[in-house]
Amino acid sequence: MQTEVLIIGGGITGAGIARDLALRGVNCVLAEKLDINAGASGANHGLLHSGARYVSSDLALAKECWEEASLLKRMAPQCIDNTGGLFVAVVGDDEKYVADFPHLCAQSHIPVREVDLKDAHEMEPALSDQIIAVYQVEDAAIDPFKLSMENIFQACEFGCNMLRHTEVIGFVKDNRRIQATRMRNSLTGKTFLIEAEQIVNATGAWAGLVSGLAGIDIHILFSKGSLLVTHSRITKQVVNRLRPSSNADILVPGGTVSILGTTSIRIDAIEDIRPTVQEMDMIVGEGAKMLPVLEKTRYIRAYAGVRPLVGSSSDGNDRGVSRAFALINHEGQGLNNFVTITGGKLTTYRLMAEKTADLVCRRLNVTSPCRTIADPLPSAQAAQWTEPGLAPRLWLKHHEPEDVLICECEMVPKSTVDCIIDSIHQQNGQPDLKAIGVRSRIGKGACQGTICGIRLLAYLYHKGELNTDQGLKSLREFLRERWRGVRPLLWDMPLIQAEMQEALYCGLFGLELYNDSNE
């Protein structure tokens, strides 16, 4: 396979780079070893930063977040719930930081407004009566899966080739250049070469591993962040703790649920990241200081991701390491056609893609300017199903009698699954339970796949998308992923739900799901 640019990594950064380059007329291939947003892009809280969170630690990043968030609200409004946000201080918080906050925001030109405590409680009745100060900022919630998919869909419309389940296993180098990249399809085991004039390493926390295959060392810190998903939406707006960045100080509304987090824990290995019971206890306890209802809320899932931090921290506190991105050209390390982009925020993905594409285009002698700064991101029909509440609204408004529900928790019908299957085929992919789950709300409701898992499996067999024992493997992978998020929450209703899942799949169907030593 030959192309001008090979982009390694199918998260939001890789998707943004693919779109940027495609709009400039550059031929590219986007390769991902798993599926879209398999790393940090799919394991964050979906916060579109106003920048206010960083006004005390990184003024440049704060301003960058504000500018990019404002741009995305204009260019991709279909991916954004423009909720607004509150920064709240509780009794015992640093009153000097509280007093300095509006002045710090002003230094980065970030809009901020002090809110009377009575008005704040009217806005958000769930706020604690121990609140001592409230400021309103322009935070928002963003759907990272919809955002990535729509970037990829437009890139593919302009000629980009998307390769899922395709992993880099090595490079062929000669005379300061990578002549070819060795790839392996993880589903078939087939290996092949991609010859590209330029290679972009956009693999996030895995950037050091990929660059290592090219003989280049990148020092990256791995910071694990764990989060909790509530059964229902707690607030209308984003709620932040008014203090320097710390653990468990953000609640982000995400459609019909809320996401509470996060932690920052240094880790050494990045392949098997799991939230822990201890983290869940800490997150709930800290979050309840802002919103007491969190102590009694039903939680349906926990998850964890890894932040790639480029820098150092002598005291072991990763909160002090910059969240800014790093663009490394590697010419000083002996390679003229290899680029690494890592770090950064979901909010600044478009800027990261622009800067990376600028560097690549200079090397290719492409003079076309960046268009993502002015061209709106088009909506893609197949990318709309990640939006909570959309499928039931459309289904309840009108549906054919045979269009029955596959997932009752999130009310996802067969017609939605059909649309997603078609979109996967259009990108030369093979539908399975996890791929459909990533692109929809299936498995994300209260039962966490207990009922819809077997229904979706049967439907895929009925449509001829799976054969022989493919479905059992797909079902195990789908349910193990859901179990990973339920395991730290085994109390009250989640425990009852887990017992039901075990009785159904292990007891009735005789399907062993949890035989891994780590489970």
Buried (B, 14 or more C-beta within 10 A) or exposed (E): BEBBBBBBBBBBBBBBBBBBBBBBEBBBBBBBBBBBBBBBBBBBBBBBBBBBBBBBBBBEBBBBBBBBBBBBBEBBBBBBBEBBBBBBBBEEBEEEBBEEBBEBBEEBEBBBEEBEBEEBBEBBEBBBEBBBBBBBBBBBBBBBBBBBBBBBBBBBEBEBBBBBBBBBEBBEBEEEBBEBBBBBBEEEEEEEBBEBBBBBBBBBBBBBBBBEBBEBEBEBBBBBBBBBBBBEEBBBBBBBBBBBBEBBBBBBBBBBBBBBBBBBBBBEEBEEBBBBEEBBEBBBEBBBBBBBBBEEBEBBBBBBBBBBBBBEBEEEEBBBBBBBBBBBBBEEBBBEBBBBBBBBBBBBBBBBBBBBBBBBBEBBEBEEEBBBEEEEBEBBEBBBBBBBEBBBEBBEEEBEEEBBBBBBBBBBBBBBBEBBBEBBEEBEBBBBBBBBBBBBBBBBBBBBBBBBBBBBBEBBEEEEBBEEEBBEEBBBEBBBBBBBBBBBBEEEEBEEBBEBBBEBBEEEEEBEBBEEEEE
